[in-house]
Each structure stands twice: as C-alpha cells, then as structure tokens.
Amino acid sequence: MESISFFSLALIIILSIGFLFATVGCVSVVISLFASWGRRQEHFTMKGDVHMGTDVFFRAVSSQVGVPLEDGGALTLLQNGDEIFPAMLGAIASAKHSVHIMVFIWNDGLLSDMFLAALAERLAAGVEVRLLIDSLGGIRAPEQKFLPLTAAGATVAWYRKFEFGKLTRFHRRSHRRSIVIDGSVAFTGGMSISDEWLGNAQSSQSWRDCMFGVDGIMAQRLQDVFVQSWHAATGEILQGAEYFPPFMPQYDTRFMSIVSSPTDDVHPIRTLFWLSLAAAQKSIIIANAYFVPDEIIRAILKERARAGVSVRVLVPNKHNDMPPVQWAGRYYYEDMLMAGVEIAEYQPTMMHSKFIVVDGVWSIVGSANVDVRSKELNEENVFAVYDKVLGGALAKTFSRDSKKALAISLARWRRRGFWWRTKEAVSALFTEQF
C-alpha cells in the first residue's frame, strides 16, 4: 500500500507539473498573439525639436537606426508591371557577371516563366544566377521549373524552411526585396514574382504597385542586402570587385539604407518611421498595402495632424488580398479620423504600393509595411531618401491614385454596421502578428 501511494503521489506531481507547463505555454502563446506586453516601449518621447531636413534630424535618424547618411546614386520610379518588368528583364538581359534575385513571393505563371527564360539565357552566356526565396512566401513556387536552371549552374536557396532547429524562428520571415545585376544596377520595392503584378492596374486582377530602380552606391547597398541574406541561407560569402565594382559618384542624393533584422529590443523600422513622422512640419503622405499602425505610430500621426500638419493615408479597399489585415487596420480609423488624419481607400484594384513622403523631400521606400510584423518580426530593407525630385514624383503618384480612391469621412464611418465592427474588432486582436 505504501508503494502504491508513493507512485500515485509521484504521478499526481508529474501530471500537475505537466499541466502547469502546458498552461504557461498556452498563456504565452495567447499573449504573443494578442498582446504587446513587454514587446516594445509603450510610447516614444524625444528631448528637443527635430525638424525635417536639418542636420539635427539626419544625425538623430542615423544614430538611432545605426546607419550613416550617404551621398550618391539615383532612384527611378517605375509604375506598375508595364514599366517594372521591361526595366528588370532588360537589366537582366544586359548582365555580364551576376544576377541576384531575392523576393518574398514566387508563384507559378506567366511572369515566372518570363523570368526563368531570361535567367536561362544569361546562364547560357556564363552569368552567375542566384535566387533566394522566402520558404513561406514561395510555398507555391514552381520548383520543378527551377531544375533546368540549377542544372545549368544557378543556385536556388530558400529562407528558413520548416525544419527542426528553426521552428521557433519560422514566423520571422524574409520580406526583403533586392534584385541586383552585376552589383551596379538594382531594384527594390514591394513587387514579387506573381502574375498579379503584370499589366498596368487596368483591372482587379492587375495590381497597382511601384518599384524603384537604383544605380551606383545605392545598387551596392542592395547588393549588401542580398549577400547578407544569402550568407544566412547558404553559408556562402560573396565578396570582391565582381560583386561590388568600383564606381564614380555622379549624384548628390542623400540617403540611408536600412536593413532591418529586428531583435526583441531594437526595431529600426519603427524608429525610422517615428522620427520621420515626428519631424514633419508641412505634410505626411503614406501609401501602404497593409496599414495596421501600432499605438506608437498612431500617436505620432495624430499628434502631427493636431499640430496642423497635413496627414494623408492611402490604403487598399475590398480588393485587399489579406482581408483580416484590412479589417484590423480599419479598427483604428475612427481614432485617427477624429484627430484630423485623412484616410482614403483605393478602389480599382489591389494597391500594393509602399512609400512615405514627409514635407515633400524625405521619402521612405522599400519592402516594409506600416504594421507590427514589418517592424518587429520580418527581415526588411528600405531606403530613406532626401530628394525633392523623388518626393515630388511620389507626391504626384499619390495625388493621381487618390483621385481613384474613396475618402473616409468620420460621419459615414461611424454609421458602418455591426457586422463590420465585429470583424474589425476580432481582426484587431491579431494586430501583433500582422
């Protein structure tokens, strides 16, 4: 009897400990999904004023995101697939040494076939080809169609496959875009390889998007983005003049290249966004596909709007490919509208653009969305550029797209139905994962 009692007591203790650990695990998962407790500072403050374009502003951003302000290079704004892909495929066709492509999504289809054919042609000419695709975003990639490329000498790598040893990091994806030819011409923005990006946003099946062609030192900074991620995925270190050719600076564009691998305590994309918005004196325009701003970003947008700064936000409407993300973003509309933030939803098709322009001169372009995932979970890359020409071009783009958008009025928004409010509130619970 004594031995039976002993083993029974031991079993009860073991089961109790197991139940305790299971409960703690479940609570931790729930907190991670639904709450920001301990994940970030509750609010940002800044001592003194920082105005856009001043040396104090540039110094503040540089020190906080840990990258220097550089000079040189130039950006070319490309609108929709009809401009984007001829430029990209033309650059690939001119490659003499290497083509490096890093994307989040690669889907089978016409666009995929176009890129694979272009890469096969360059391989036959002796050009090195490397493809780095996020394993989650590329889940529908045509792997069988990659085999002729690898047989011809290309290397295809996958970022963070679902493998033992990587499970705790699997939710942290590579959302970076870096397409580099010969280390001297490159492209970045929001585009991936999928047929939705073809065309000129002429129908609901053809997405609205922008990409940016760069050269000189800016192209080399995108090469930096690629080689860093490539090393992490493959172990191969790419260095030398063939990947980083010498160049003569030809432009006086001032820029920062922010390559974000957020840690638990350091979120450079959030800091860049906040400082840029806080420095606004005249205007802020934001075009973003997945606009779910956290409390810190919402607070500075409202503060600037109340201070008399024109704050305008352009987002997709029902054509959004991620409806729960749209609903979560809409949950915060009323709060921002009350503060004077103007919000409009682009109507014709899915708008996938990602850019911010402050005071018409400071532009942030690249892969990042205005959501928690881009700031805290994803690998991202963006350029912050001080250039009136680029700022003006993006402002014109924003203005043209706004003419095809539905402005959200506070009065009308407050009349939306119970079902919409419910979807927004439930979706907002998952803001920490969007």
N, C-alpha and C positions, 0 to 999 in steps of 0.2 A: 504493500500500500504506500509505503514511504517513497519507493522509487517511482510509482505511478504518479504520485502527487508532484514529485520533483520534475518529471518530464512534462507534466501538464502545465506546471508553472513556467517552465522554460519555453514551452510552445506559446503560451499566452504572451510572455515577454517579447518573443521574437515577432509574433504577429502584431503586437502593439507597436513595436519599433518600425516594422514594415509599413503599417498603416500611417504612422506619423510621418515617415519619409514620403509616402505617396501623397499625403495631404499637403505637405510642404511643397512637393513638386508641382502638384496641381495649382496651388495658390500662386507659386512663382510663375507658372505659365499664364495664369489669368492676369496677374499684374503686368507681365511683359506685353500681353496682347492689348490690355485696356488702359493701362495707367503709365504715366511718365515719372512716377515717384523714383527719385534718385538717378534718373537717366540724364538730367540736364539741370542747369540753373533755372530757377523759376522765372527770373526776369534779368534783363541786361540793363546796366546803367553805365554812364560814361561821364568822366570828370571833364568839364570844359566843353566848348562847342567845336564841332568839326564840320567845316563847310566843303562842299564838293569842289574838287579841283585844286585845293590848296596843298601846300607841302605837308601841312599837318595831317590832312586826310590821307595822302599817299603813305606817309610814314605810319599812321595808325593801322591802315589795312595791311601793309607789308609786315609790320611787327606781329600783328595778331594772326595772320594766316601763314606766316613763316616763309614767304617768297619775296624776292626783290621786284621792284618796278623796273622794267626793261624798256629799251628803245629798239625799234626796227620791225621789219615785217609789215605785211599788209593783209587786210581781210577783203574778200569779195563775197558779197551777199548773193546767195543762189536761192531762187524761189521755186518750190515745187519740183516734182520729178522731171518735168520737161527741161529745166535748167540744170538741176543737180546731176543727173546721170550722164548726160553728154560730157559735162566737165570732168566727172570722175573717170568715166570709161576712156575719155581722151587722154587723161593723165596716165592711166594705167597703160594704154597703148604706147605711150612715149617712154615707158620705164626702161632704163638701161641696166640697173643693178638689182633693185629690190622693190617689192610691193608688200606692204604690211597692212592688213585689214583687221581691225578689232571692232566688233559690233555686239550688241545685246541680243538682237533677234535675227535669225536667218531662217526664213521659210522657203519651202519649195515653190517654184512658179517661174513665170517669165523673167522676172528681174534676176532671180537666182541663176537661171540659165545664161542670161546675158553676162553676168559677172564671171561665171565659171568658164565660159567661152573666151572671154578676154584674158583671164588668168592663164588658161591653157595655151593661148597664143604666145604669151610672154614667157612661159616656161619653156616652150619650144625654142625661144630665142636665147635661152640661158639665163633668164632673170630669176632671182630667188623670190619665192612666194611663201608667205606665212599668213595663216588665218587663225585668229583667236576669237572664239565664240563662247559666250556665256552658256553653260550647260543647261540652265533652266530656260533662258530666253530662246535658246536654239533647239528646244526639245523636238521641234518639227522640221529640223534641218534635213536635207536630203543626203544623208551620209553616204549612200551608195554612189551618188554622183560626185562625191569628193574623191573616190578611189582612183579615177584616172589622173587626177591632179597629184595625189600622193605618189602614184606610180611614176609620175614624171619628175618627181623631186620636191613637190610642195610639202609643207608641214602644216597640218591642221591640228590645233590644240583646243581643249575645252576647259573653261574656267570652272573650277570647283564642281566636279561631278559628284553625284550622290555616292560617296564611298566612305567606308569605315575610316575613322580618324578625322573626317571633315564634317561630320553630321552636325556638330554644334555651331559650325560656321556656314552651313548650307544656305541659311536665309539671308546671308550677306552676299549680294550678287555684284558682278561687274557690269555696271550700266554705262561704262565708258564708250566713247566713240573716237577712234583715232585711225584714220586712213592715210597712210604716208607712202609716197612714191619717191624712191632714191634719196630719202632724207631731206628733200628740198621743196617738195610740193605736198600739201596735205589738206585734209578736210575734217571738219568736226561739226557737231550739231546734234539733232535728235533722230536722224534717219537710221533705219536698219534695212536689211535686205528682205523685203516682202512686197508683194505686188500692190499693196495699199498705197505705196509711195509713188507709183507710176502716174503719169499724166500731169494735169495742171489744176487739180482740185475742182474739176468740172462736174463731178457727181459725188454722191455719197460713198461711192466705192473708191474714190481717189482723194487721198488725204491732203490737207493743207499743211505745209511744213517749210522750214528754212534750213539751209545748211550754209557753211562758211568755208570758202577756200582760202588757204593761207600759204605764204612762202617765207623764205629767209629764216630768221631765228624763230619765228612763230611755228614754222613747219618742224623745226628741230625740237621745239618744246612738245609738239605732238608725237614726235619720234620718242622723246623721253617717256611719254605716257605709255606708248606701246611697249618699249623694251622693258620697262618696269613690270608691266603686267605679264609680258611674255616670259620673263625670268621666273616670276612667281608660279606660272602654269607649267613651264617646261624645264626649268633649271638652266636654260641656255642664256648666256650673257652676250649681247650684241654690242660691240664697240668698234671704233675705227672710222677712218675717213670715208669709207664706202657707205656707212650708215649716217655719219654726221659730217657731210662735206663742208669745207670752208666756204664762206660767203662774204660778200661785201654789203654792209648795211646800206640800204637805199631809201629808207623811210624813217620818219621821226615819230611814228606811232608809239605811244606809251601804253604798256600792257603788263598784266600779271598772268601767269599760267598757274592755276590752282589745280593740283592733282590730289584729290581727296580720298584718303583711306581712313575714315573716321574711327576713333577709338572711343572707349567709354566716356572719356572726359573731354576730348578735343574734337570739335565739329567745325572744320574750317569753312564749309559751305554756308552754314548758318551764320557764322561770324561775318563772312564776306557780305552776305545778303543784308544783315542787320546794319553794319557800318555804312554800307552804300545807301540804304534807305534813310538812315539817320542823318546823313549828310545832305539830303535833298533840300534845296531852297525854293525850287520852282515847280518841278514836275517829276512824277514817277509813272512809268508805264510798264505793265507786266503782261506778257502774253505767255501762258503756260498751259500745257495739256492736262496736267494733274495737279491742280491748285488746291492743296489742303494745308494751309499755313498753320503752324503751331502757334501757341499763345504768344511766344516772344515776337514772332514776325507779325502776327495780327496787331499786337500792341503798338509796334513802331509804325505800321501803316495807318492806324487810327490816329496816333499822335501827330504824324506829319499832315494828315488830312485836316485835323482840327487846327493846325498851325497855319493853314492857308495854302498848303502845297496841293497841287492837282494830282490826285492819286487815281489812276485808271487801271482796271484789270480786265483782261480779255481771256475767256476760257471756252472750252467746247460746250455744246448743248447736248441734246439727246443722242447725237451720233458718237458720243464718247465710247471707246472700246472697253472701258472699265467702269460700268455704271455705279458700282458701290463707291468708287473713288469720287466720282462726280457728286453723288448724294452726300458723302461726308463733307466735301468742300462746301456744298450748299448749306449745310448745317450752320455755317459761320457767316452766311451772307448778311443776315439782319443786323448782327452786331457791327459789322463793318459799314453797311449802308447807313446806319444811324450816325456814324462818325464822319460821314461825308465821302467815303471811298466809293467810287463809281465802278460798277461791275456790269459787264455785258457778256452774252453768250453767242459765240459764232454759230451761224445757222446752217450753211450749205452742206458741210461735211465735217468729219473729224479734224479738228485743228490740233496739230501736234507740235506747234512752234514752242520754243523755249528761249525767251530772252527778257531781259530787264534793261530799261534805259532810265537813267537818273539825270535830270536837268539837261537832257538832250546831248550830253557829252560823255557819260560814263555808262558803258554797255557791258552786260554780263551775258555771255552766250556759251553754249556747250550742251552737255548731256543732262544737267541737273534739273529736276522739277522743284517746285515750291511745295515740298511735302516733307514729312519726317523721314521717310525712307532715304531720300537723296541726301539728307543732312547727316543721318546717324547710322545707316546700315549699308548703303551701296558704295561701291567704288565709283567715283565720278571724276570728270575733268571739265573745267570751264576756263574761258578767257575772260578777264576783266579788262576792258579796253577804254582808254581815254582818247577819244577821237570824235570830233564834231561831224565828220563826214559819215562815219558808221552810225553814230547816234541819229543823225538826220535821216539816213536811209531806213533805219529801223522804225523811226517815228512815222515816216510815210507809209511803211508797211502796216504798222499798227492802225493808222488812220484809214487806210483802204479796207483792211479787214473789219474795222469797227463799223463801216457802212453796211456790212453784211451780217451784223450782229444785232441781237435784241437786248437793249438796255434794261436792266432790272431796276424797277422803281420800288422804293420801300413800301408804299401803299399797296401795290399789286402783290408784292412778295408776302406781305402779311395775310393776304387772302387765300394763299395756297391751301390745299385740302389736307385733311387729317392723314390720309394715306401717304402723301409726300412727306409730311413732317415725321411720320413714323419711320419711313425708310431712311431719312436723313439722320435721325437720332440713333437708330440702330447702326448704321454705317459709321457714324462718328465714333462709336465705341472702339472701332478698329483703326483709328487715326494713327496710332503708334506703329502700325505695320504698313500703312500706305505710303 
